[in-house]
């Protein structure tokens, strides 16, 4: 078939290539010259129509629950980079609860329930020990007769 008009534009340019059709090259603005995780950039168009590089911050993971088996993201606390927490007030860095800002609510609940059950178990053991002590003398008297 017949070649497309795009083919002729590539092979036989009727006018010289203007600067608008050429790709604008961009360079890093800082001395760090490797494409690492800490040197991420975005390409922005300025109001003048030029392309410019903008450095992007790392995405914050945010605080996680301190219980090793949980690791849930803590709701109610902003996701920031570690240095950004320095300027925040204490109220924005935690939640108004026991272990607020350290453990999630589910882990706090399980800790409370576990502590309660352990105390209950201690009381039950003590009561059983007292009952066994009361029954032991009765058995001894029966054995002597």
Secondary structure, 3 states (H helix, E strand, C coil): CCCCHHHHHHHCCCCCCCCCCCCCCCCCCCCCCCCCHHHCEEEEECCCCCEEEEECCCCCCCCECCCCCCCCECCCCCCCCHHHHHHCCHHHHCCCCCCCCCCCHHHHHHHHHHHHHHHHHHHHHHHHHHHHHHHHHHHHHHHHC
